[in-house]
Amino acid sequence: MVSNSPDQIRSVLERIRTIALVGASEKPNRPSHEVMEYMQHRGYRVIPVNPRLAGKELLGETVYSSLKELPEAVDMAELFVAPERTDDIINEAIEMAIPVVWMQIGVINEAGAARAEAAGLSVVMDRCPKQEIPRLGIQSPTGKG
């Protein structure tokens, strides 16, 4: 069972540096776009993942079609997709040994979270880093923001 305790969330957000944001949107009013921009401003590297936008540029980063297409390792896969679409993404994260799977507010997959945790990954579910960072007073990895 995912704890989502403040200590666990703090630990995740203080140790990650590079995020794959799955479900990134090019529309500035979409939560995924806002969170990507916020996390970049805070000093995190955020690589957008969206098969519909693959090859395009979003907020200065190339968009990739899937986690497996990423050109470099990431510390966290942040999921902005419908809960029923998370199983394959969680399985990719497990296969790639991505240390953290973060499911955005409203994205709940208990079975997927259990599989990820059993594989040794940290899981945060039904939370938003844009809300958690100021709530917990977390400093950015580069001292920005």
C-alpha positions in Angstrom: 0.0 0.0 0.0 1.4 3.4 -1.0 1.9 5.5 2.1 2.2 9.0 0.5 3.6 10.1 3.8 5.2 13.6 3.9 8.6 12.0 4.7 8.3 9.7 1.7 7.2 12.5 -0.6 10.0 14.8 0.7 12.6 12.0 0.1 11.5 11.5 -3.4 11.4 15.2 -4.4 14.8 15.9 -2.7 16.6 13.0 -4.5 15.2 13.2 -8.0 16.8 15.4 -10.7 15.4 14.1 -14.0 11.7 13.4 -14.7 9.9 11.7 -17.6 6.5 13.4 -17.7 4.2 10.9 -19.4 1.1 12.6 -20.9 2.7 15.9 -21.5 0.5 18.4 -23.2 1.4 21.3 -25.6 -1.6 23.2 -24.3 -0.5 25.8 -21.7 -3.7 25.5 -19.7 -3.4 21.8 -19.1 -2.2 20.6 -15.7 0.6 18.5 -17.2 2.0 21.6 -19.1 1.8 23.7 -15.9 3.5 21.1 -13.8 6.3 20.6 -16.4 6.9 24.3 -16.5 6.9 24.6 -12.7 9.3 21.7 -12.2 11.7 23.1 -14.8 11.5 26.5 -13.0 12.4 24.7 -9.8 15.5 23.3 -11.4 14.4 19.7 -12.4 15.1 18.4 -15.9 11.7 17.3 -17.3 11.5 15.2 -20.4 8.0 15.1 -22.0 6.6 11.8 -23.2 3.5 11.7 -25.5 3.3 9.5 -28.6 1.1 12.1 -30.3 3.7 14.8 -29.9 6.9 12.6 -30.4 9.7 14.5 -32.2 8.3 17.9 -31.4 9.7 20.3 -28.9 7.9 21.3 -25.7 9.2 23.8 -23.2 12.7 23.4 -24.7 12.7 19.6 -24.6 12.2 17.0 -27.3 9.1 14.9 -26.8 9.5 11.1 -26.9 6.8 8.5 -27.6 7.4 6.3 -24.6 9.7 5.7 -21.7 11.7 3.2 -23.7 12.5 5.8 -26.3 14.2 8.2 -23.8 17.8 8.9 -24.7 18.9 8.9 -21.0 18.0 7.5 -17.6 15.5 9.3 -15.5 14.9 9.3 -11.8 11.1 9.5 -11.9 8.2 8.7 -14.3 5.4 11.1 -13.6 2.1 9.9 -15.0 -0.5 12.3 -16.3 -2.7 9.6 -18.0 -6.0 8.0 -17.2 -5.7 5.3 -14.6 -6.6 2.6 -17.1 -3.6 3.5 -19.2 -1.1 3.2 -16.4 -0.4 -0.5 -16.4 1.9 -0.6 -19.5 3.7 2.6 -18.3 4.3 1.1 -14.8 5.5 -2.1 -16.4 8.0 -0.1 -18.6 9.2 1.8 -15.5 9.7 -1.5 -13.7 11.6 -3.0 -16.6 13.8 0.1 -16.9 14.3 0.3 -13.2 13.2 3.9 -13.0 13.5 4.6 -9.2 10.2 6.4 -8.7 6.7 6.2 -10.2 4.6 9.2 -9.4 0.9 9.1 -10.3 -0.8 12.5 -10.5 -3.9 13.6 -8.7 -6.8 11.3 -9.7 -4.4 8.7 -11.2 -4.9 5.7 -9.0 -3.8 2.2 -9.7 -3.3 0.2 -6.5 -2.3 -3.1 -8.3 0.2 -1.2 -10.5 1.6 0.6 -7.4 1.9 -2.8 -5.6 3.8 -4.3 -8.6 6.2 -1.3 -8.7 6.8 -1.4 -5.0 7.4 -5.2 -5.1 10.0 -4.5 -7.8 11.8 -2.0 -5.5 10.5 1.3 -6.9 9.1 4.1 -4.8 5.5 5.1 -5.6 3.6 8.3 -4.9 0.0 8.2 -6.0 -2.8 10.7 -6.2 -0.5 13.7 -5.5 0.9 16.6 -7.4 4.6 17.7 -7.0 3.6 21.3 -7.7 1.4 21.2 -4.6 3.8 19.1 -2.5 7.0 21.1 -3.0 5.6 24.4 -1.4 3.5 22.4 1.2 6.6 20.6 2.4 9.0 23.5 1.9 11.3 21.5 -0.3 14.3 23.3 -1.8 14.9 22.8 -5.5 17.8 20.6 -6.6 19.7 23.5 -8.0 18.7 26.2 -5.5 16.3 27.8 -7.9 12.8 28.9 -6.9 
